[in-house]
Amino acid sequence: MYLELSEEQKLIQSTARDFAKAELEPIAAKLDQSDDRSPMLANLNKLAELGFMGLNVSSEYGGSEAGVISFSVAMTEIARACASTAVTVSVNNMVAEVIQAIGSAEQKQAYIPKICSGEFAAGSFALTETGAGSDPAGMTSTAFDDGDSWVLNGSKIFITSAPYAGVFVVWAVTDKAAAKGKGISCFLVEAGTPGLIVGKEEKKMGQHASATNEVIFSDCRIPKSAIMGKPNDGFRVAVAELAGGRIGIGSLGLGIGLAAMDAATRYAADRSQFGQKITGFQAVQWMIADGYTELEAARLLLMQAAFRKETGRSFAKEASMAKMFATEAANKACYKSIQMLGGYGYTQDFPVERYARDARITTIYEGTNEIQRLIIAREILKNFA
């Protein structure tokens, strides 16, 4: 079994690492404390120029065609420097991929190149509602057929990048009489469409530079051609895309965890107490050993999930395993890191408190880890039925 990255994958990893070190890391702390997102938006444009907004997208639409493994390693390197930028890149890739997967030829040509090139700073994935989080089939937003157009009504919450997204992928009920989850369709809605309202921004614990907003649809009229894929097939599409998105969020979590462990280990290697470096104490050595071992296990799970998706194999269970394990390993790594820094770990003079805040959401979004456990158990139990 050969576990090394290919030369192309190594090149993408090193390009992401170099960019993150030079452009993202120096401003990450300032972005965390500021309302000014212009530096992050400028960096998103540079990442688009480098080809990071369509890593698993065909070159016909401006993508890099680098594959899912490259996407995973790039996400990890970007997240090591700035989790807010990483989550935006992850969602942009997911939006481009879903349009590529089920969009019409016209929709692919109209929107994917704008996401990949940076003409659109971002794309948004508008699925979650107040009563439909872990249970998206319970959504109540509707779209009704009104002759030559669809009319959307309802609201979505926790929508990443909403204020600067160029296009929204939106799910809504189109057949109220259908069984739960069977009457949902998927639409593309351009920013600025009358009736699309970007609502209040959430005040979050971490990932501050990434905007998270409510999005409201009030008699939002869109062309008949804005439906994406087959009518009433949207829920199946959402489930499939979320599985791929979990590879991105797991990779993001891995990046945050590695950044935290690196920062704490550097500190411990320099800090002396009782006449010796604190890395000389077994308690600190065990935290280093446990943290890096769990993150390496997470990396291997992510590589397996990415490889299976890239090669056309089933990957839902593996993506859930990787997302669950990586994000929990990241949270544990961040808290170990705070402990290793002692009182300084609790201050904003060192980055580990920011890493801990940024990591916390990763066990919640893209499907809570409790939902991941349900998916994993369901897939395993199929073999015992």
C-alpha positions in Angstrom: 0.0 0.0 0.0 1.5 3.3 -1.1 0.6 6.3 1.1 2.8 9.0 -0.4 1.3 12.0 -2.2 2.0 12.3 -5.9 4.4 15.0 -7.2 1.4 17.1 -8.3 -0.3 16.7 -4.9 3.0 17.6 -3.1 3.2 20.7 -5.3 -0.3 21.8 -4.4 0.4 21.1 -0.7 3.6 23.2 -0.8 1.9 26.0 -2.8 -0.9 26.2 -0.2 1.6 26.0 2.7 3.8 28.8 1.3 0.8 31.1 0.5 -0.7 30.5 3.9 2.6 31.2 5.7 3.2 34.4 3.6 -0.3 35.9 3.2 -2.7 34.3 5.7 -0.8 33.7 8.9 0.4 37.3 9.4 -3.1 38.7 9.4 -5.1 35.9 11.0 -5.1 37.3 14.5 -6.0 40.8 13.3 -8.9 39.4 11.2 -10.1 37.6 14.3 -10.4 40.9 16.2 -11.6 43.2 13.3 -14.8 43.8 11.4 -12.8 44.6 8.3 -13.0 41.6 5.9 -11.3 43.3 3.0 -7.9 41.6 3.6 -9.5 38.2 3.6 -11.5 39.0 0.5 -8.3 40.1 -1.2 -6.6 36.8 -0.2 -9.6 34.8 -1.5 -9.0 36.5 -4.9 -5.3 35.5 -4.8 -6.3 31.9 -3.9 -8.6 31.8 -6.9 -5.7 33.0 -9.1 -3.7 30.0 -7.7 -6.5 27.6 -8.6 -7.8 26.8 -5.1 -11.5 27.5 -5.7 -12.2 24.6 -8.0 -9.7 21.9 -7.0 -12.0 19.1 -8.0 -13.6 20.9 -10.9 -13.0 20.4 -14.6 -10.7 22.8 -16.5 -13.6 23.3 -18.9 -15.1 25.5 -16.2 -11.9 27.0 -14.9 -11.2 24.4 -12.3 -7.8 22.9 -11.5 -8.8 19.2 -11.9 -6.4 18.4 -9.1 -8.7 15.9 -7.3 -10.1 15.3 -3.8 -6.8 14.4 -2.1 -5.3 17.7 -3.3 -8.3 19.5 -2.0 -7.9 17.9 1.4 -4.2 18.7 1.8 -4.7 22.2 0.5 -7.5 22.8 3.1 -5.3 21.5 5.9 -2.5 23.9 4.9 -4.8 26.9 4.6 -6.5 26.1 7.9 -3.1 26.0 9.7 -2.9 29.7 9.1 -6.5 31.0 9.0 -9.6 28.9 9.6 -12.0 31.6 8.4 -10.3 31.7 5.0 -10.3 27.9 4.9 -14.0 27.5 5.6 -14.8 30.0 2.8 -12.5 28.1 0.4 -14.2 24.8 1.4 -17.7 26.1 0.8 -16.7 27.7 -2.5 -15.3 24.3 -3.7 -18.5 22.6 -2.6 -20.8 25.1 -4.4 -18.7 24.7 -7.6 -18.8 20.9 -7.3 -22.6 20.7 -6.9 -23.2 22.9 -9.9 -20.8 20.8 -11.9 -22.5 17.6 -10.7 -26.2 18.5 -11.4 -26.3 21.9 -13.2 -27.4 22.3 -16.8 -24.7 23.2 -19.4 -25.8 26.8 -19.2 -25.7 26.9 -15.4 -22.2 25.4 -15.4 -20.9 27.9 -17.9 -22.6 30.8 -16.2 -21.5 30.3 -12.6 -18.6 27.9 -12.1 -16.0 30.0 -13.9 -16.9 33.0 -11.8 -16.4 31.0 -8.6 -13.1 29.5 -9.8 -11.7 32.8 -11.2 -12.6 34.9 -8.1 -15.0 37.0 -10.0 -17.4 35.8 -7.3 -15.7 36.2 -4.0 -17.8 33.2 -2.8 -20.7 31.0 -3.3 -23.2 30.1 -0.6 -24.8 26.8 0.3 -28.3 27.7 1.6 -29.8 24.6 3.2 -30.1 25.0 7.0 -33.3 26.5 8.6 -34.3 27.2 12.2 -36.4 24.0 12.2 -34.2 22.0 9.9 -30.6 21.7 11.0 -29.6 18.1 11.6 -32.9 17.2 9.9 -32.8 19.2 6.6 -35.7 17.2 5.2 -37.9 19.1 7.6 -37.3 22.4 5.8 -40.3 24.7 5.3 -39.0 27.1 2.7 -41.1 26.8 -0.5 -40.8 27.4 -4.2 -44.0 27.4 -6.3 -44.3 27.3 -10.1 -45.7 30.5 -11.4 -45.7 30.1 -15.2 -42.3 31.2 -16.5 -40.7 31.6 -13.0 -40.3 30.1 -9.6 -41.2 32.1 -6.5 -39.2 31.4 -3.3 -40.3 32.1 0.2 -38.8 31.2 3.5 -35.5 31.8 5.4 -32.2 30.0 5.9 -29.8 30.4 8.8 -26.0 30.0 9.3 -25.2 30.7 5.7 -21.5 31.1 5.1 -20.3 34.0 3.0 -23.8 35.4 2.4 -22.9 39.1 2.3 -20.3 38.6 -0.5 -21.6 35.5 -2.3 -22.2 35.9 -6.0 -24.6 32.9 -6.2 -26.6 30.9 -3.7 -27.5 27.2 -4.0 -30.9 27.1 -2.4 -33.1 24.2 -1.3 -36.9 24.5 -1.0 -40.0 22.4 -0.9 -41.7 22.2 -4.3 -44.2 19.4 -3.6 -45.8 19.7 -0.2 -47.8 16.5 -0.7 -44.7 14.4 -1.2 -43.3 12.2 1.6 -40.7 14.0 3.8 -37.5 14.6 1.8 -39.1 13.6 -1.5 -40.6 17.0 -2.5 -37.5 19.2 -2.2 -35.8 20.9 -5.2 -32.5 22.8 -5.7 -32.2 26.2 -7.2 -29.5 28.7 -8.2 -30.2 32.3 -7.0 -28.0 35.2 -8.0 -27.0 37.8 -5.4 -29.0 40.9 -5.8 -32.1 39.1 -7.0 -35.2 41.1 -5.7 -36.6 39.3 -2.7 -33.3 37.7 -1.6 -32.4 39.5 1.6 -29.2 38.9 3.5 -30.2 39.2 7.2 -28.5 39.5 10.5 -25.0 38.3 10.9 -24.3 35.9 13.8 -21.9 36.9 16.5 -19.8 33.7 16.8 -17.3 32.2 19.2 -14.6 31.8 16.5 -13.9 31.9 12.8 -14.8 35.6 13.0 -13.6 36.7 9.6 -16.0 34.3 7.9 -19.5 35.8 7.7 -22.4 33.7 8.8 -25.8 35.2 8.1 -29.5 34.6 7.9 -30.8 34.7 4.3 -34.5 35.5 3.7 -36.5 34.8 0.6 -39.6 37.0 0.3 -41.5 36.4 -2.9 -38.1 36.0 -4.6 -38.9 35.4 -8.3 -36.3 33.5 -10.3 -36.3 32.2 -13.8 -37.8 28.8 -14.6 -34.3 27.8 -15.7 -32.9 28.4 -12.2 -33.9 25.0 -11.0 -30.9 22.7 -10.8 -31.1 19.0 -11.4 -34.4 17.1 -11.4 -37.5 18.6 -9.7 -38.1 17.1 -6.2 -34.7 15.4 -6.2 -32.9 18.1 -4.2 -32.7 16.3 -0.8 -30.7 13.4 -2.3 -28.3 16.0 -3.9 -27.9 17.8 -0.6 -27.0 14.6 1.3 -24.4 13.6 -1.4 -22.8 17.0 -1.4 -22.6 17.2 2.4 -20.7 13.9 2.4 -18.0 15.5 0.2 -18.0 18.7 2.3 -17.2 16.6 5.4 -13.8 15.8 3.8 -13.2 19.6 3.6 -14.2 20.3 7.2 -12.2 17.3 8.6 -9.2 18.6 6.7 -9.8 22.1 8.1 -10.0 20.7 11.6 -6.7 18.8 11.1 -5.1 22.0 10.0 -6.2 23.9 13.2 -5.1 21.0 15.4 -1.7 20.9 13.8 -1.2 24.6 14.2 -2.1 24.4 17.9 0.2 21.5 18.5 3.1 23.2 16.6 2.6 26.4 18.6 2.5 24.6 21.9 5.4 22.3 21.2 7.6 25.3 20.1 6.7 27.1 23.3 7.4 24.0 25.5 10.7 23.5 23.8 11.7 27.0 24.8 10.1 27.3 28.3 12.1 26.3 31.4 10.8 25.4 34.9 12.5 23.7 37.8 15.8 24.1 36.0 15.0 22.3 32.7 12.9 22.7 29.5 9.4 21.7 30.2 9.6 19.2 27.3 11.8 17.3 29.7 8.8 16.4 31.8 6.9 13.3 31.0 3.5 14.9 31.4 4.3 17.4 28.5 5.9 14.6 26.4 2.7 12.6 26.7 0.5 15.5 25.6 2.8 16.0 22.6 2.7 12.3 21.7 -1.0 11.9 22.1 -1.9 15.1 20.2 0.3 14.4 17.2 -0.7 10.7 17.1 -4.4 11.5 17.0 -3.9 14.1 14.3 -1.8 11.6 12.2 -4.6 9.1 12.5 -7.1 11.8 11.4 -4.9 12.5 8.4 -5.0 8.9 7.4 -8.8 8.7 7.7 -9.1 11.8 5.6 -6.8 10.4 2.9 -8.8 7.3 2.8 -12.1 9.2 2.4 -10.6 11.5 -0.2 -9.1 8.6 -2.2 -12.4 6.8 -2.3 -14.3 9.9 -3.5 -11.5 10.6 -6.1 -11.7 7.1 -7.5 -15.5 6.9 -7.7 -15.9 4.5 -4.8 -18.6 4.9 -2.0 -17.2 7.3 0.6 -20.1 8.5 2.8 -19.1 6.3 5.8 -15.4 7.1 5.4 -16.1 10.8 5.1 -18.2 10.8 8.3 -15.5 8.8 10.1 -12.8 11.2 9.0 -14.8 14.3 9.8 -15.8 13.0 13.3 -12.4 11.8 14.3 -10.4 14.7 12.8 -12.6 17.5 14.3 -12.6 15.8 17.8 -8.8 15.3 17.6 -8.5 19.0 16.6 -10.5 20.1 19.7 -8.5 17.9 22.0 -5.2 19.1 20.4 -6.3 22.8 21.0 -7.1 22.1 24.7 -3.8 20.2 25.2 -2.0 23.2 23.6 -3.7 25.6 26.0 -2.7 23.4 28.9 0.9 23.3 27.7 1.1 27.1 27.6 -0.4 27.4 31.1 -1.7 30.9 31.8 -0.4 32.2 28.5 -2.6 29.8 26.7 -5.6 31.6 28.0 -4.5 35.0 26.7 -4.8 36.6 23.3 -1.0 37.1 23.3 -0.6 33.6 22.0 -2.7 32.0 19.1 -3.8 28.8 20.8 -6.9 30.4 22.4 -8.0 31.5 18.9 -7.3 28.0 17.5 -9.5 26.5 20.2 -12.4 28.9 19.4 -12.0 28.2 15.7 -11.9 24.4 16.2 -15.0 24.3 18.3 -17.5 24.7 15.4 -15.9 21.9 13.4 -17.7 19.2 15.4 -21.0 21.0 14.7 -21.2 22.3 11.2 -21.4 20.1 8.0 -23.5 17.8 10.2 -22.9 17.5 13.9 -20.6 14.6 15.0 -23.7 13.0 16.6 -25.2 12.8 13.1 -21.9 11.4 11.8 -22.1 8.6 14.3 -25.6 7.8 13.1 -24.4 7.7 9.5 -21.4 5.5 10.4 -23.5 3.1 12.5 -26.2 2.9 9.8 -23.6 2.0 7.1 -22.0 -0.6 9.3 -25.3 -2.2 10.3 -26.2 -2.7 6.7 -23.7 -5.6 6.8 -25.5 -7.2 9.7 -29.0 -7.0 8.5 
